Amino acid sequence: MSTGSSPRTITEPSREINVYHEADVVVVGGGPGGHSAAVAAARNGARTILIERYGHLGGMASGGLVILIPHMSDGSKEQQIAGLCQEWQDRLEKIPGGYVGPGREEIGSTDPRVLERWKNHFSTVVDGKIRLTWTVDPEMLKCVMNDMVEEAGVKLSLHSWGTQAIVDKGAVRGVIFESKSGRQAVLGKVIIDGTGDGDLLPSAGAEFDGAIDPKLRRSMLALVFRVGNCDFKKYNDFREKDPKKVQELMGELGKAAGTFFLPIAGHRNDVVWVNNWIPGLSSTNVEDLTKLEVSVRRMMRIGHDFMRKNFPGFENSFILDTASQTGTRGSRRLVGEYVVTGDDMNSSRKFDDTIAVIPKIGPPSGDTCSYIPYRALVPVRVEGLLVAGRSFSSDKIANDSMNLIPHCCAMGEAAGTAAALAVKQGISLRKLDYKILQKTLVKQGAVLPGIDVK
Ligand SMILES: Cc1cc2nc3c(=O)[nH]c(=O)nc-3n(C[C@H](O)[C@H](O)[C@H](O)COP(=O)(O)OP(=O)(O)OC[C@H]3O[C@@H](n4cnc5c(N)ncnc54)[C@H](O)[C@@H]3O)c2cc1C
């Protein structure tokens, strides 16, 4: 080992490492994007391994306690996102208390009784119409995601932290990961980065943008927590009766705790999940991550104490749990064959190779959707690599709104399917016929309304 000059560095000695596994498709990260990619790749016949740093799957949607799966429809009777994300819901429906939200038959309803039933369910009634938005039990979601992986025949490696892409002549050929078993390699024909943070992009030699804009939603790190033994109905009645008072109290709460608090109904009336966050921190900087964990926990105690004393419905509540994963909304963004821009999003630009149709979040005017092309998953130059999830190729404005859980599932399903098709055909990912990809996606249950897939 030798030491360098300031800033101090050391040189690690080179060493041989064990090849743990060889597959067609290697997916790193088991959140909405990576999980969908792995399941889709395996179902399309690829030998697939999924490497996840924690002991469960789901990423933000389970470990991050981001349990709201919103906007799978745009307010019309049509559903814009289905596929594997819809399969989560179908499977959770069979588990008592697995999720809460309107049924598919209620999509687009303007029936006053239906609107009344869902008016307090976040992001569900938009512009007087029902959207497909649901809240999950995160523990049951972890179980369902395990089932999907097992049934698809994906080899799963939990507690495994992907650290480095293995690159040979401009193509990614595998991944090095660390675990309690030491440092090992996995080799594959296609590597999919589903880490959300684009952790493999630097070592893969892929271009990316990691800039943080503190003004944007995507720059906020959070530690989501849940409050138990609440009476959410009582809280909502209070909100309805005296909205001005609630606004005043929210202002005071924000000042007392030093952050914005957003209490949202959980998957039960007595459980509320609270988003609280700090802007301008980076999810790829260990000092920022440490600062977040410590300060938000302090804010949580102050904030919860305030809620208990001031909000009807919270009098006897307690802090049930905090997310095991730091809440990360945005991080490195790939520079891909196409970069989706805020302008594309707002102007509803359609692409020949669209693989995901994304309902706009607010009350729509004109075209209610935005579109993501396959090229936004494919890096410029580097071969053998795709991204699945929030690190898709996009500018910061598009990324701010187009990285919700259902969006990431849709991108992941497309990435995994594309990887399997390219392996089967023995071709480069960028040469894949997008028409075949779109047809395959639709055949397996994804929907691409408004896109000509013939
Ligand atoms: C506070 C907050 C509120 C939000 N609100 C909503 C909301 O209401 N609804 C909504 O739909 N979206 C919401 N989002 C956004 C949404 O949760 C994310 O954009 C989405 O989960 C991204 O999915 P992903 O698969 O790309 O990444 P992630 O969900 O982050 O999953 C990445 C996975 O990769 C794993 N991983 C990471 N690095 C490595 C590595 N090096 N090796 C191995 N594994 C690794 C992680 O453990 C994780 O399982 C919110 C986000 C936050 C933080």
PDBQT file of the ligand as one rigid body, heavy atoms in Angstrom, charges set to zero:
ROOT
HETATM    1  C1  LIG A 501     -40.018  11.653   0.483  1.00  0.00    +0.000 C 
HETATM    2  C2  LIG A 501     -40.390  11.142  -0.864  1.00  0.00    +0.000 A 
HETATM    3  C3  LIG A 501     -41.713  11.207  -1.270  1.00  0.00    +0.000 A 
HETATM    4  C4  LIG A 501     -42.067  10.710  -2.518  1.00  0.00    +0.000 A 
HETATM    5  N1  LIG A 501     -43.380  10.707  -2.851  1.00  0.00    +0.000 NA
HETATM    6  C5  LIG A 501     -43.768   9.918  -3.879  1.00  0.00    +0.000 A 
HETATM    7  C6  LIG A 501     -45.125   9.546  -4.007  1.00  0.00    +0.000 A 
HETATM    8  O1  LIG A 501     -45.990   9.958  -3.220  1.00  0.00    +0.000 OA
HETATM    9  N2  LIG A 501     -45.440   8.696  -5.021  1.00  0.00    +0.000 N 
HETATM   10  C7  LIG A 501     -44.515   8.247  -5.923  1.00  0.00    +0.000 A 
HETATM   11  O2  LIG A 501     -44.870   7.476  -6.827  1.00  0.00    +0.000 OA
HETATM   12  N3  LIG A 501     -43.223   8.598  -5.827  1.00  0.00    +0.000 NA
HETATM   13  C8  LIG A 501     -42.827   9.388  -4.804  1.00  0.00    +0.000 A 
HETATM   14  N4  LIG A 501     -41.500   9.655  -4.626  1.00  0.00    +0.000 N 
HETATM   15  C9  LIG A 501     -40.510   9.291  -5.670  1.00  0.00    +0.000 C 
HETATM   16  C10 LIG A 501     -40.281   7.790  -5.795  1.00  0.00    +0.000 C 
HETATM   17  O3  LIG A 501     -40.326   7.184  -4.535  1.00  0.00    +0.000 OA
HETATM   18  C11 LIG A 501     -38.925   7.478  -6.454  1.00  0.00    +0.000 C 
HETATM   19  O4  LIG A 501     -38.629   8.358  -7.507  1.00  0.00    +0.000 OA
HETATM   20  C12 LIG A 501     -38.953   6.030  -6.978  1.00  0.00    +0.000 C 
HETATM   21  O5  LIG A 501     -39.098   5.138  -5.912  1.00  0.00    +0.000 OA
HETATM   22  C13 LIG A 501     -37.694   5.722  -7.750  1.00  0.00    +0.000 C 
HETATM   23  O6  LIG A 501     -37.641   4.335  -8.053  1.00  0.00    +0.000 OA
HETATM   24  P1  LIG A 501     -36.250   3.664  -8.441  1.00  0.00    +0.000 P 
HETATM   25  O7  LIG A 501     -36.476   2.207  -8.603  1.00  0.00    +0.000 OA
HETATM   26  O8  LIG A 501     -35.642   4.422  -9.569  1.00  0.00    +0.000 OA
HETATM   27  O9  LIG A 501     -35.306   3.972  -7.183  1.00  0.00    +0.000 OA
HETATM   28  P2  LIG A 501     -35.448   3.566  -5.651  1.00  0.00    +0.000 P 
HETATM   29  O10 LIG A 501     -36.856   3.477  -5.225  1.00  0.00    +0.000 OA
HETATM   30  O11 LIG A 501     -34.548   4.489  -4.918  1.00  0.00    +0.000 OA
HETATM   31  O12 LIG A 501     -34.836   2.082  -5.631  1.00  0.00    +0.000 OA
HETATM   32  C14 LIG A 501     -33.457   1.873  -5.810  1.00  0.00    +0.000 C 
HETATM   33  C15 LIG A 501     -33.116   0.500  -5.251  1.00  0.00    +0.000 C 
HETATM   34  O13 LIG A 501     -31.739   0.209  -5.493  1.00  0.00    +0.000 OA
HETATM   35  C16 LIG A 501     -31.073  -0.175  -4.296  1.00  0.00    +0.000 C 
HETATM   36  N5  LIG A 501     -29.694   0.267  -4.426  1.00  0.00    +0.000 N 
HETATM   37  C17 LIG A 501     -29.244   1.547  -4.482  1.00  0.00    +0.000 A 
HETATM   38  N6  LIG A 501     -27.912   1.567  -4.653  1.00  0.00    +0.000 NA
HETATM   39  C18 LIG A 501     -27.527   0.275  -4.718  1.00  0.00    +0.000 A 
HETATM   40  C19 LIG A 501     -26.276  -0.348  -4.911  1.00  0.00    +0.000 A 
HETATM   41  N7  LIG A 501     -25.164   0.370  -5.101  1.00  0.00    +0.000 N 
HETATM   42  N8  LIG A 501     -26.217  -1.711  -4.927  1.00  0.00    +0.000 NA
HETATM   43  C20 LIG A 501     -27.349  -2.454  -4.745  1.00  0.00    +0.000 A 
HETATM   44  N9  LIG A 501     -28.561  -1.905  -4.566  1.00  0.00    +0.000 NA
HETATM   45  C21 LIG A 501     -28.649  -0.558  -4.559  1.00  0.00    +0.000 A 
HETATM   46  C22 LIG A 501     -31.849   0.526  -3.200  1.00  0.00    +0.000 C 
HETATM   47  O14 LIG A 501     -31.667  -0.103  -1.956  1.00  0.00    +0.000 OA
HETATM   48  C23 LIG A 501     -33.279   0.419  -3.736  1.00  0.00    +0.000 C 
HETATM   49  O15 LIG A 501     -33.866  -0.813  -3.411  1.00  0.00    +0.000 OA
HETATM   50  C24 LIG A 501     -41.082  10.181  -3.398  1.00  0.00    +0.000 A 
HETATM   51  C25 LIG A 501     -39.748  10.115  -2.983  1.00  0.00    +0.000 A 
HETATM   52  C26 LIG A 501     -39.420  10.579  -1.740  1.00  0.00    +0.000 A 
HETATM   53  C27 LIG A 501     -37.994  10.457  -1.299  1.00  0.00    +0.000 C 
ENDROOT
TORSDOF 0
